[in-house]
Amino acid sequence: MNHTLTSRTLRSGIVLLACLSMGFTWGGKDKCTEAREAVEKVAPETPSADRAETEKKVQALCRDGGAALYLKAVSLEAQGKTDEAMAAYRDALAQDPQLLQARGRLGLLLLAKGNREEASVPLFQAARQSGDPRYARALADIFLEGKLYALALNQYRLAQPAFANDVNLFLGLARSYAGLGEQQHALESLQEALRLDPSNATVHLELAALYQDRNRYDQAAAHLRQAISAAPGNANAHFRLAQLLEVMGKRKEAEKEYTLAGVQRAVTVADHLKRGAKYEETGEFALAAAEYGSLLVKNPDTRGVREKLGDAHLAAGHDAEAIAAYEDALQMKEDSARLRYHLGTLYERKGDLDEAVRNFTAALKLDPSNSEPRRRLADIHALRGDLDEAVASYRELVSQQADNPLNYLKLARLLEKQRAYRDAASAYDKALRLDPSNSEAHRSIALLYLRLKQPDPAEKHLREVLTLDPGNSQARDTLISLFVKQKRYDDVTTLLEEAAQLNPQSADSQYRLGVIYAFKREDEKALRQFEAALKLKPDHARALNAMGKLYLKEGNREKAREAFAAARKSDPDMLEPVELWNKLSAETKHHVKRQKSRPSKPAKTKKAGNKNKRNKRKGAKR
């Protein structure tokens, strides 16, 4: 008996844990799904008559759904009401997260307002799931500005078929290729851009830089002159042409271009250095680089200028030019720990990890006390899976910087990967002693204690995470799983009640709280929570299924049947409501059939007569 009871309790706990931790899917093609599909191709550029026709269709299908809110947002955007449109797109997504066009349009508006970091999230989701080239194109521009050249190149390629005549797309391709050091592909992209717009000054300037890097000075000068022809007031083009003419030995022509650029030429090394430093102070790093470059043209033996040139290019975002300047400095035996560190950083950014490791290692040899190259080396070793080297680097870092909690945290994670769990726990402890408010360190050590089957310290740290960050759903769910396994259902209830209060607009949070109430046989509370979930999301399959089971328990078969049918429609892949619904339907048919085939009154008389005969036989025996 006890064994049976324990087994039932265990099974109930397992079912509860599954209900509380599983994801949620909603399938089926209902009217709101049809409405969503109807608005997929609607944008602010869509003619107003077509938008009005789509709006009528959506109103008939699902007037209160996300699709209707999306059309409202599109209309606002078409009117130029950007802020209101963004708010409406957010409302549409809150109602229907599967509205990918709403996500993409929101990203584009955020990008237009300059919120690149915030825009990247909805654009990435929209580009990945919808395949719309507009979002891939916008995402590529964001990646390029962040110098994530490989990611930018991938997005530009995805968008290219739809923007085959867009000069700026080919400029983006060229800059991405150049950032990766693929100069020939960069040249081909710029030539295609020039074919599309032969008078584009920016394209000519980019081509001039590319040819100048290849020492093809005549072609570089020709493109600079064409850039000036397209934009005569471009002082930067005049200045660059003047510098190039100096390199080519055409001093008189160079002086004319300097005058047109509004630049008074320096005549001594000191003057060049002074100008370069002044440009750097004012943030004009490209001009500073040009000044240092001019100095080297006139006085190529000047020591230390190549590193300054590399620094200026690095600050200006010209990675390829910075690498060339630093490598040139190394050829001239002008080595330094600082130069090696910057060169290592550039190669790491470029994705050439072998060169990055070589330069960071050289930086450490020149200055063993510098922790930054050691940290970068450790991260590269970890990225490559060289855990022993990464651990050794971080052990050296913590010996040098005993007061840096981040070093201990990274060391702990590496040790955990090596399955050196006790050493990892010790490193986490040190990180937390240095920074007790680090919620991520608390969560990480809690997961480690769970792995070591030490639930008490794990609970302590998970509770600390929720104190520091009540909205941390990962920590809350981990704690819920722990309490379910320990059969501490009151604690589970408390955590789920807090989650429901923190996320009043989350249908899943309301549903999960209903599950624990139902498990504890608090049916009225459970019903309220399932109703709350369905108010937020009327097609929440699991909430519908759970309500059906409650109605079935109360004996309300008709409502149970309706709830199971709705759950089945919402998610045909969820087996339980299908089985329960079929069972109820079968029982109902059987009940009706049995009522129709019930015997008549004469049959009862016959049955009574048979009973009397049996009684007589019993009496005869006696």
C-alpha positions as CSV (number, residue, x, y, z in Angstrom):
1,M,0.0,0.0,0.0
2,N,2.7,2.5,1.0
3,H,4.7,1.4,-2.0
4,T,1.8,2.2,-4.3
5,L,1.2,5.6,-2.6
6,T,4.8,6.5,-3.0
7,S,4.8,5.5,-6.6
8,R,1.7,7.6,-7.3
9,T,3.3,10.6,-5.6
10,L,6.5,10.2,-7.5
11,R,4.6,10.0,-10.8
12,S,2.6,13.0,-9.9
13,G,5.8,15.0,-9.1
14,I,7.3,14.0,-12.4
15,V,4.2,15.0,-14.3
16,L,4.1,18.3,-12.4
17,L,7.8,19.0,-13.2
18,A,7.1,18.3,-16.9
19,C,4.2,20.6,-16.9
20,L,6.1,23.4,-15.2
21,S,9.2,23.1,-17.4
22,M,8.0,22.2,-20.9
23,G,7.8,24.8,-23.7
24,F,4.6,25.9,-25.3
25,T,3.6,25.6,-29.0
26,W,0.4,26.6,-30.7
27,G,-0.4,25.0,-34.0
28,G,-3.3,25.0,-36.4
29,K,-4.5,27.5,-38.9
30,D,-7.3,29.5,-37.1
31,K,-8.7,32.9,-38.2
32,C,-6.1,34.9,-36.4
33,T,-3.4,32.9,-38.2
34,E,-5.1,33.6,-41.6
35,A,-5.2,37.3,-40.6
36,R,-1.4,37.2,-39.8
37,E,-0.7,35.7,-43.2
38,A,-2.9,38.3,-44.9
39,V,-0.7,41.2,-43.6
40,E,2.7,39.6,-44.3
41,K,3.3,41.6,-47.5
42,V,1.7,44.9,-46.3
43,A,4.2,47.7,-45.7
44,P,4.0,51.5,-45.5
45,E,4.8,51.6,-49.2
46,T,1.8,49.5,-50.0
47,P,-0.9,51.6,-51.8
48,S,-3.6,52.9,-49.3
49,A,-6.4,51.2,-51.3
50,D,-4.6,47.8,-50.9
51,R,-4.1,48.4,-47.2
52,A,-7.8,49.3,-46.8
53,E,-8.8,46.0,-48.5
54,T,-6.5,44.0,-46.3
55,E,-7.8,45.8,-43.2
56,K,-11.4,44.8,-44.0
57,K,-10.3,41.2,-44.4
58,V,-8.4,41.3,-41.0
59,Q,-11.4,42.9,-39.3
60,A,-13.6,40.0,-40.5
61,L,-11.1,37.4,-39.4
62,C,-9.6,38.6,-36.2
63,R,-10.4,42.2,-35.3
64,D,-8.7,42.2,-31.9
65,G,-5.6,40.2,-32.9
66,G,-2.0,41.3,-33.6
67,A,-2.6,41.6,-37.3
68,A,-5.0,44.5,-36.8
69,L,-2.5,46.3,-34.6
70,Y,0.2,45.7,-37.2
71,L,-2.0,47.4,-39.8
72,K,-2.5,50.3,-37.5
73,A,1.3,50.6,-37.0
74,V,1.9,50.5,-40.8
75,S,-0.7,53.3,-41.3
76,L,1.0,55.4,-38.6
77,E,4.4,54.9,-40.2
78,A,3.1,55.8,-43.6
79,Q,1.9,59.1,-42.0
80,G,5.4,59.8,-40.7
81,K,4.3,59.3,-37.0
82,T,7.4,57.3,-36.1
83,D,7.2,57.1,-32.3
84,E,3.5,56.2,-32.4
85,A,4.2,53.5,-35.1
86,M,6.9,52.0,-33.0
87,A,4.6,51.8,-30.0
88,A,1.9,50.1,-32.2
89,Y,4.5,47.6,-33.6
90,R,5.4,46.7,-30.0
91,D,1.7,46.3,-29.1
92,A,1.2,44.0,-32.1
93,L,4.2,41.8,-31.1
94,A,2.9,41.6,-27.5
95,Q,-0.4,40.3,-28.9
96,D,1.2,38.0,-31.5
97,P,5.0,37.3,-31.3
98,Q,4.9,35.5,-34.6
99,L,4.3,38.8,-36.6
100,L,7.8,38.8,-38.1
101,Q,7.0,41.9,-40.3
102,A,6.1,43.9,-37.1
103,R,9.5,42.8,-35.6
104,G,11.3,43.8,-38.8
105,R,9.6,47.2,-39.2
106,L,10.3,48.0,-35.6
107,G,14.0,47.2,-36.1
108,L,14.1,49.5,-39.2
109,L,12.5,52.4,-37.3
110,L,14.9,52.0,-34.4
111,L,17.8,51.9,-36.8
112,A,16.6,55.1,-38.5
113,K,16.5,56.8,-35.1
114,G,20.1,55.8,-34.5
115,N,19.4,53.0,-31.9
116,R,21.6,50.5,-33.7
117,E,22.2,48.2,-30.7
118,E,18.5,48.0,-29.9
119,A,17.5,47.6,-33.6
120,S,19.9,44.7,-34.1
121,V,17.8,42.3,-32.0
122,P,14.4,42.5,-33.8
123,L,16.2,42.8,-37.2
124,F,18.2,39.6,-36.5
125,Q,15.1,37.7,-35.5
126,A,13.1,39.0,-38.5
127,A,15.9,38.4,-41.0
128,R,16.5,34.9,-39.8
129,Q,12.9,33.8,-39.6
130,S,11.3,35.7,-42.5
131,G,14.2,35.8,-45.0
132,D,13.1,39.3,-46.0
133,P,16.2,40.9,-47.7
134,R,15.4,44.4,-46.3
135,Y,16.1,43.2,-42.8
136,A,19.3,41.4,-43.8
137,R,20.5,44.6,-45.5
138,A,19.8,46.7,-42.4
139,L,21.5,44.1,-40.2
140,A,24.5,44.1,-42.5
141,D,25.0,47.9,-42.1
142,I,24.9,47.4,-38.3
143,F,27.5,44.6,-38.4
144,L,29.7,46.7,-40.7
145,E,29.7,49.7,-38.4
146,G,30.6,47.3,-35.5
147,K,33.5,46.0,-37.6
148,L,32.0,42.5,-37.6
149,Y,33.1,42.1,-41.2
150,A,32.3,38.4,-41.7
151,L,28.8,38.8,-40.3
152,A,28.2,41.9,-42.4
153,L,29.4,40.1,-45.6
154,N,27.0,37.2,-45.0
155,Q,24.0,39.5,-44.6
156,Y,25.0,41.6,-47.6
157,R,25.2,38.5,-49.7
158,L,21.7,37.4,-48.5
159,A,20.3,40.8,-49.5
160,Q,22.2,41.2,-52.8
161,P,19.7,39.6,-55.1
162,A,17.0,42.0,-54.0
163,F,19.3,45.1,-54.2
164,A,21.2,44.3,-57.4
165,N,21.2,48.0,-58.4
166,D,22.0,49.5,-55.0
167,V,25.4,51.3,-55.1
168,N,25.6,51.5,-51.3
169,L,25.1,47.7,-51.0
170,F,28.2,47.1,-53.1
171,L,30.1,49.7,-51.1
172,G,29.2,47.7,-48.0
173,L,30.4,44.5,-49.7
174,A,33.6,46.2,-50.6
175,R,34.2,47.5,-47.1
176,S,33.4,44.1,-45.6
177,Y,35.9,42.4,-48.0
178,A,38.5,45.0,-47.2
179,G,38.1,44.5,-43.5
180,L,38.7,40.8,-44.0
181,G,41.8,41.5,-46.1
182,E,40.2,40.3,-49.3
183,Q,41.4,43.2,-51.5
184,Q,40.6,41.6,-54.9
185,H,36.9,41.0,-53.9
186,A,36.7,44.5,-52.5
187,L,38.0,45.9,-55.8
188,E,35.4,43.9,-57.8
189,S,32.6,45.1,-55.6
190,L,33.7,48.7,-56.0
191,Q,34.0,48.3,-59.8
192,E,30.4,47.0,-59.9
193,A,29.3,50.1,-57.7
194,L,31.1,52.4,-60.2
195,R,29.3,50.7,-63.1
196,L,26.0,51.5,-61.4
197,D,26.9,55.1,-60.6
198,P,30.0,56.4,-62.5
199,S,29.9,59.8,-60.8
200,N,29.7,58.6,-57.2
201,A,32.4,60.4,-55.3
202,T,32.5,57.9,-52.4
203,V,33.1,55.0,-54.8
204,H,36.0,56.9,-56.4
205,L,37.6,57.7,-53.0
206,E,37.3,54.0,-52.0
207,L,38.9,52.9,-55.3
208,A,41.7,55.5,-54.9
209,A,42.5,54.1,-51.4
210,L,42.5,50.5,-52.7
211,Y,44.8,51.4,-55.7
212,Q,47.1,53.4,-53.5
213,D,47.5,50.5,-51.1
214,R,48.6,48.4,-54.1
215,N,51.1,51.2,-55.1
216,R,49.1,51.8,-58.3
217,Y,49.5,55.6,-57.9
218,D,48.4,56.7,-61.3
219,Q,45.0,54.9,-61.0
220,A,44.6,56.2,-57.5
221,A,45.2,59.7,-58.6
222,A,42.8,59.4,-61.5
223,H,40.0,58.3,-59.1
224,L,40.8,61.1,-56.7
225,R,40.4,63.6,-59.6
226,Q,37.1,62.1,-60.6
227,A,35.9,62.3,-56.9
228,I,36.9,66.0,-57.0
229,S,35.1,66.5,-60.2
230,A,31.9,64.9,-58.7
231,A,32.3,66.9,-55.5
232,P,34.5,70.0,-56.1
233,G,34.2,71.2,-52.5
234,N,35.4,68.0,-50.9
235,A,38.5,69.2,-49.0
236,N,39.4,65.7,-48.0
237,A,39.7,64.6,-51.6
238,H,42.0,67.5,-52.4
239,F,44.1,66.7,-49.3
240,R,44.4,63.1,-50.2
241,L,45.4,63.9,-53.8
242,A,48.0,66.3,-52.5
243,Q,49.5,63.6,-50.3
244,L,49.5,61.2,-53.2
245,L,51.2,63.7,-55.5
246,E,53.9,64.2,-52.9
247,V,54.5,60.5,-52.9
248,M,54.7,60.6,-56.7
249,G,57.3,63.4,-56.5
250,K,55.0,66.0,-58.0
251,R,55.6,68.7,-55.4
252,K,54.2,71.7,-57.3
253,E,50.9,70.0,-58.2
254,A,50.7,68.8,-54.6
255,E,51.1,72.4,-53.2
256,K,48.1,73.5,-55.4
257,E,45.9,70.7,-54.0
258,Y,47.0,71.5,-50.4
259,T,45.9,75.1,-51.0
260,L,42.5,73.9,-52.4
261,A,42.2,71.7,-49.3
262,G,42.8,74.8,-47.1
263,V,45.9,73.2,-45.6
264,Q,49.1,75.1,-44.9
265,R,52.0,72.7,-45.3
266,A,54.4,72.1,-42.6
267,V,58.1,72.1,-43.5
268,T,59.8,70.3,-40.6
269,V,59.3,67.0,-38.8
270,A,58.3,68.8,-35.7
271,D,55.6,70.6,-37.6
272,H,54.2,67.4,-38.9
273,L,54.2,65.8,-35.5
274,K,52.6,68.9,-33.9
275,R,49.8,68.9,-36.5
276,G,49.2,65.1,-36.1
277,A,48.9,65.4,-32.3
278,K,46.5,68.3,-32.7
279,Y,44.3,66.4,-35.0
280,E,44.3,63.4,-32.6
281,E,43.3,65.7,-29.7
282,T,40.3,66.9,-31.7
283,G,39.3,63.4,-32.8
284,E,40.2,63.9,-36.4
285,F,42.1,60.7,-36.7
286,A,42.0,60.4,-40.5
287,L,43.7,63.8,-40.8
288,A,46.2,62.8,-38.1
289,A,47.0,59.6,-40.1
290,A,47.4,61.7,-43.3
291,E,49.8,64.0,-41.5
292,Y,52.0,61.1,-40.2
293,G,51.9,59.5,-43.6
294,S,53.1,62.8,-45.2
295,L,56.0,63.0,-42.7
296,L,57.1,59.5,-43.7
297,V,57.0,60.4,-47.4
298,K,59.4,63.2,-46.7
299,N,61.5,61.6,-43.9
300,P,61.1,57.8,-44.1
301,D,63.7,57.3,-41.5
302,T,61.9,59.1,-38.7
303,R,61.6,56.7,-35.8
304,G,58.3,56.1,-33.9
305,V,56.1,57.7,-36.6
306,R,54.9,54.4,-38.0
307,E,53.4,53.4,-34.7
308,K,51.7,56.8,-34.4
309,L,50.4,56.2,-38.0
310,G,49.0,52.8,-37.0
311,D,47.4,54.3,-33.9
312,A,45.7,57.0,-35.9
313,H,44.4,54.5,-38.5
314,L,43.2,52.2,-35.6
315,A,41.3,55.1,-34.0
316,A,39.8,56.1,-37.4
317,G,38.6,52.5,-37.9
318,H,40.9,51.8,-40.8
319,D,42.0,48.3,-39.6
320,A,43.8,47.2,-42.8
321,E,45.9,50.4,-42.9
322,A,46.6,50.1,-39.2
323,I,47.9,46.6,-39.6
324,A,50.1,47.7,-42.6
325,A,51.6,50.6,-40.5
326,Y,52.3,48.4,-37.5
327,E,53.9,45.7,-39.6
328,D,56.0,48.3,-41.4
329,A,57.2,49.5,-38.0
330,L,58.2,45.9,-37.1
331,Q,60.2,45.7,-40.4
332,M,62.0,48.9,-39.3
333,K,62.8,47.2,-35.9
334,E,60.5,49.6,-34.1
335,D,59.0,47.0,-31.7
336,S,57.1,47.6,-28.5
337,A,54.6,45.8,-26.2
338,R,52.0,48.4,-27.0
339,L,52.4,48.0,-30.7
340,R,52.2,44.2,-30.4
341,Y,49.1,44.4,-28.3
342,H,47.3,46.6,-30.8
343,L,48.5,44.4,-33.7
344,G,47.2,41.3,-31.9
345,T,43.9,42.9,-31.3
346,L,43.5,43.8,-35.0
347,Y,44.4,40.3,-36.1
348,E,41.9,38.8,-33.5
349,R,39.2,41.1,-34.9
350,K,40.1,40.0,-38.4
351,G,39.8,36.3,-37.4
352,D,43.5,35.5,-37.8
353,L,43.9,33.9,-34.4
354,D,47.4,32.5,-35.1
355,E,48.8,36.0,-35.8
356,A,46.8,37.3,-32.8
357,V,48.4,34.7,-30.5
358,R,51.9,35.4,-32.0
359,N,51.6,39.1,-31.3
360,F,50.0,38.8,-27.8
361,T,52.8,36.4,-26.9
362,A,55.4,38.9,-28.1
363,A,53.7,41.7,-26.1
364,L,54.0,39.6,-22.9
365,K,57.7,38.9,-23.5
366,L,58.3,42.6,-23.9
367,D,56.2,43.5,-20.8
368,P,55.3,40.5,-18.6
369,S,53.4,42.7,-16.1
370,N,50.8,43.7,-18.8
371,S,47.7,41.6,-18.0
372,E,45.7,42.6,-21.1
373,P,47.5,40.5,-23.7
374,R,47.5,37.6,-21.2
375,R,43.7,37.9,-20.8
376,R,43.3,38.0,-24.6
377,L,45.5,34.9,-25.0
378,A,43.4,33.1,-22.3
379,D,40.2,33.9,-24.2
380,I,41.6,32.7,-27.5
381,H,42.8,29.4,-25.9
382,A,39.3,28.9,-24.4
383,L,37.7,29.7,-27.7
384,R,39.9,27.0,-29.4
385,G,39.2,24.5,-26.7
386,D,42.8,24.6,-25.4
387,L,41.6,24.4,-21.8
388,D,45.0,23.7,-20.1
389,E,46.6,26.8,-21.7
390,A,43.5,28.9,-20.9
391,V,43.5,27.7,-17.2
392,A,47.2,28.4,-16.9
393,S,46.8,31.9,-18.3
394,Y,43.9,32.7,-15.9
395,R,45.8,31.3,-12.9
396,E,48.6,33.7,-13.8
397,L,46.1,36.5,-14.1
398,V,44.6,35.9,-10.6
399,S,48.1,35.7,-9.2
400,Q,48.8,39.1,-10.6
401,Q,45.4,40.7,-10.0
402,A,44.0,39.0,-6.8
403,D,41.3,41.7,-6.5
404,N,39.7,41.2,-9.9
405,P,36.5,39.1,-9.6
406,L,36.0,38.7,-13.3
407,N,39.3,36.7,-13.6
408,Y,38.1,34.3,-10.9
409,L,34.7,33.9,-12.6
410,K,36.3,33.0,-16.0
411,L,38.8,30.7,-14.3
412,A,35.9,28.9,-12.5
413,R,34.1,28.3,-15.7
414,L,37.2,26.9,-17.4
415,L,37.8,24.6,-14.4
416,E,34.2,23.4,-14.6
417,K,34.7,22.5,-18.2
418,Q,37.7,20.5,-17.1
419,R,35.5,18.8,-14.5
420,A,37.7,20.1,-11.8
421,Y,34.5,20.8,-9.8
422,R,35.9,21.5,-6.4
423,D,38.5,23.9,-7.8
424,A,35.8,25.6,-9.8
425,A,33.7,26.0,-6.6
426,S,36.6,27.6,-4.8
427,A,37.2,30.0,-7.7
428,Y,33.5,30.9,-7.7
429,D,33.7,31.6,-4.0
430,K,36.6,33.9,-4.4
431,A,34.8,35.8,-7.2
432,L,31.7,36.2,-4.9
433,R,33.8,37.4,-1.9
434,L,35.2,40.1,-4.2
435,D,31.8,40.9,-5.7
436,P,28.9,39.6,-3.6
437,S,26.3,41.3,-5.9
438,N,27.3,39.3,-9.0
439,S,24.1,37.4,-9.8
440,E,25.7,35.5,-12.6
441,A,28.4,34.1,-10.3
442,H,25.7,33.0,-7.8
443,R,23.7,31.3,-10.5
444,S,26.8,29.5,-11.9
445,I,28.0,28.2,-8.6
446,A,24.4,27.1,-7.8
447,L,24.3,25.0,-11.0
448,L,27.7,23.5,-10.0
449,Y,26.4,22.6,-6.5
450,L,23.4,20.9,-8.2
451,R,25.8,18.9,-10.3
452,L,27.7,17.9,-7.2
453,K,24.4,16.8,-5.6
454,Q,24.6,19.5,-2.9
455,P,21.1,21.1,-3.0
456,D,21.4,23.2,0.1
457,P,24.1,25.5,-1.0
458,A,22.6,25.5,-4.5
459,E,19.3,26.8,-3.0
460,K,21.1,29.4,-1.0
461,H,22.8,30.9,-4.1
462,L,19.7,30.6,-6.3
463,R,17.7,32.6,-3.7
464,E,20.5,35.2,-3.7
465,V,20.1,35.5,-7.4
466,L,16.4,36.2,-7.1
467,T,17.1,38.7,-4.3
468,L,19.5,40.6,-6.6
469,D,17.5,40.0,-9.8
470,P,13.8,39.0,-9.2
471,G,13.2,38.7,-12.9
472,N,15.9,36.1,-13.5
473,S,13.7,33.3,-15.0
474,Q,16.5,30.8,-15.3
475,A,17.3,30.9,-11.6
476,R,13.6,30.8,-10.7
477,D,13.0,27.8,-13.0
478,T,16.0,26.0,-11.6
479,L,14.8,26.6,-8.1
480,I,11.3,25.4,-9.0
481,S,12.7,22.2,-10.4
482,L,14.7,21.6,-7.3
483,F,11.7,22.1,-5.0
484,V,9.5,19.8,-7.1
485,K,12.1,17.1,-6.8
486,Q,12.1,17.7,-3.0
487,K,8.3,17.8,-3.0
488,R,8.3,21.2,-1.4
489,Y,5.1,22.3,-3.2
490,D,4.4,25.3,-1.0
491,D,7.7,26.8,-1.9
492,V,7.0,26.0,-5.6
493,T,3.7,27.8,-5.2
494,T,5.4,30.9,-3.7
495,L,7.9,31.1,-6.6
496,L,5.2,30.7,-9.2
497,E,3.0,33.4,-7.5
498,E,6.0,35.8,-7.6
499,A,6.6,35.0,-11.3
500,A,2.9,35.6,-12.1
501,Q,3.1,39.0,-10.3
502,L,6.3,40.0,-12.0
503,N,4.9,39.0,-15.5
504,P,1.2,39.9,-15.4
505,Q,1.1,39.9,-19.2
506,S,2.7,36.4,-19.6
507,A,0.1,33.7,-20.3
508,D,2.6,31.0,-19.5
509,S,3.3,32.4,-16.0
510,Q,-0.4,32.4,-15.2
511,Y,-0.8,28.9,-16.6
512,R,2.1,27.5,-14.6
513,L,0.7,28.9,-11.4
514,G,-2.6,27.2,-12.3
515,V,-0.8,23.9,-12.7
516,I,0.6,24.0,-9.2
517,Y,-2.8,25.0,-7.8
518,A,-4.5,22.1,-9.6
519,F,-1.8,19.7,-8.4
520,K,-2.5,20.9,-4.8
521,R,-6.3,20.4,-5.5
522,E,-7.0,24.1,-5.1
523,D,-9.4,23.9,-8.1
524,E,-11.0,27.3,-7.8
525,K,-7.6,29.1,-7.8
526,A,-6.4,26.9,-10.6
527,L,-9.5,27.7,-12.7
528,R,-8.9,31.5,-12.1
529,Q,-5.3,31.2,-13.3
530,F,-6.2,29.2,-16.4
531,E,-8.9,31.8,-17.2
532,A,-6.2,34.6,-16.7
533,A,-3.9,32.8,-19.1
534,L,-6.7,32.4,-21.7
535,K,-7.6,36.1,-21.4
536,L,-4.1,37.0,-22.4
537,K,-3.9,34.3,-25.1
538,P,-7.2,32.8,-26.0
539,D,-5.6,29.9,-28.0
540,H,-3.3,28.7,-25.1
541,A,-3.5,25.0,-25.8
542,R,-2.3,23.8,-22.4
543,A,-4.5,26.1,-20.5
544,L,-7.5,24.9,-22.5
545,N,-6.5,21.3,-21.8
546,A,-6.0,22.0,-18.1
547,M,-9.4,23.7,-17.9
548,G,-11.0,20.7,-19.6
549,K,-9.6,18.4,-17.0
550,L,-10.9,20.6,-14.2
551,Y,-14.4,20.6,-15.8
552,L,-14.2,16.8,-16.2
553,K,-13.3,16.5,-12.5
554,E,-16.3,18.6,-11.6
555,G,-18.6,16.4,-13.8
556,N,-19.3,19.2,-16.3
557,R,-18.8,17.0,-19.3
558,E,-20.1,19.6,-21.9
559,K,-17.7,22.3,-20.9
560,A,-14.9,19.7,-20.7
561,R,-15.6,18.6,-24.2
562,E,-15.6,22.2,-25.5
563,A,-12.3,22.9,-23.8
564,F,-10.6,19.8,-25.1
565,A,-11.9,20.6,-28.6
566,A,-10.5,24.1,-28.4
567,A,-7.1,22.7,-27.2
568,R,-7.1,20.2,-30.0
569,K,-7.8,22.9,-32.6
570,S,-5.1,25.2,-31.1
571,D,-2.4,22.5,-31.0
572,P,-3.2,19.3,-33.0
573,D,0.2,17.8,-32.0
574,M,-0.7,17.8,-28.3
575,L,-2.0,14.2,-27.7
576,E,-3.6,14.5,-24.3
577,P,-6.6,16.7,-25.2
578,V,-7.2,14.7,-28.3
579,E,-7.4,11.5,-26.3
580,L,-9.6,13.0,-23.7
581,W,-11.8,14.6,-26.2
582,N,-12.2,11.3,-28.2
583,K,-12.9,9.4,-25.0
584,L,-15.6,11.9,-23.9
585,S,-17.2,11.7,-27.4
586,A,-17.1,7.9,-27.4
587,E,-18.6,7.8,-23.9
588,T,-21.3,10.1,-24.9
589,K,-22.2,8.0,-28.0
590,H,-22.2,4.9,-25.8
591,H,-24.4,6.5,-23.2
592,V,-27.0,7.6,-25.9
593,K,-26.9,4.1,-27.5
594,R,-27.5,2.4,-24.1
595,Q,-30.4,4.7,-23.4
596,K,-32.0,3.7,-26.8
597,S,-31.5,0.0,-26.2
598,R,-32.9,0.0,-22.6
599,P,-35.4,-3.0,-22.1
600,S,-39.2,-2.4,-21.9
601,K,-41.5,-3.1,-18.9
602,P,-42.7,-6.5,-20.1
603,A,-39.1,-7.6,-20.1
604,K,-39.0,-6.7,-16.4
605,T,-42.0,-8.9,-15.8
606,K,-40.3,-11.8,-17.5
607,K,-37.2,-11.1,-15.5
608,A,-39.3,-11.1,-12.3
609,G,-41.0,-14.4,-13.4
610,N,-37.6,-16.0,-13.9
611,K,-36.6,-14.9,-10.4
612,N,-39.8,-16.6,-9.0
613,K,-38.9,-19.8,-10.8
614,R,-35.5,-19.8,-9.3
615,N,-36.9,-19.3,-5.9
616,K,-39.3,-22.2,-6.4
617,R,-36.4,-24.5,-7.4
618,K,-34.5,-23.4,-4.3
619,G,-37.5,-24.2,-2.1
620,A,-37.8,-27.7,-3.7
621,K,-34.2,-28.5,-2.9
622,R,-34.7,-27.5,0.7
